Every structure is written in structure tokens, then in C-alpha cells.
Amino acid sequence: MYAWLWRHLPGPVPVRALIALTLAGAAAVVCFEWVFPAVSPLLPFEDALVGVP
């Protein structure tokens, strides 16, 4: 997948690296802003009991 993306990015190597880093950052922002909050109510981590016998 990464090789396919690298081959399809335009420009020389420094431009490709900048575009790849920008795309990775955008994917992280999308995950933290929309994906993780949307999925968190479906996860069972709210019912954890720590230290209670």
C-alpha cells in the first residue's frame, strides 16, 4: 500500500515526503476528531472496576 501511494504522489522525493507526512497527519486528525469519538460509546471501557474486590 505504501509503495503504491509513493508511486502515485507527484514531484521529487522531498515533495513526496511532505505530501505523505501531510496525508498521515490528516488521517490522524480525522481519526481523533470523528472516528474515535463516534466509536467510543460502543466500547466497554466505561464499566471497568479497578481495585475493588
N, C-alpha and C positions, 0 to 999 in steps of 0.2 A: 504494500500500500504506500509506504513512504517513497519507494523508488518511483512508483507511478506518479505520485504528487510532485516529486522533484523534477521528473522529466517534463511535466506539463507546466511548470512555473516559467514565466518569461524572464529574460535578462541573464546577465552574467551571475557568477556564483555569489557575490556579496548581495546583489538584489534578491536573488532566490532565497538566501538565508534570511534576509529581512522580511520578506513576504511570508516565509514559513514560520518565523517567530511570531509575526502578527496574527497569522491564522491560528496558531496554537494558543496565543493569548485570548483571541476572540472566542475560541472553543471553551476555554476555562471560564471566561466571563459568562457565557451563555449557560454553562453548567451551574455555576454558583448563583446566578440571578434567577433562572427559570426552572431548570431541571431538578436540582436538589430540593428547593422548596416545594415543588409540586409532588415529589415522591416522599417527602419526609412524613406526612400523615399516614402513609401506608406501611411504614417501618415500625417494628415492635419495640423500639428502644426507650419509649416513654415509661414502660412498665417495669423497669429494672429496679431490683432491690439489692442494695449493696450494704453489707454489714448487719443485716437484720437476720437473726436466727430463725 
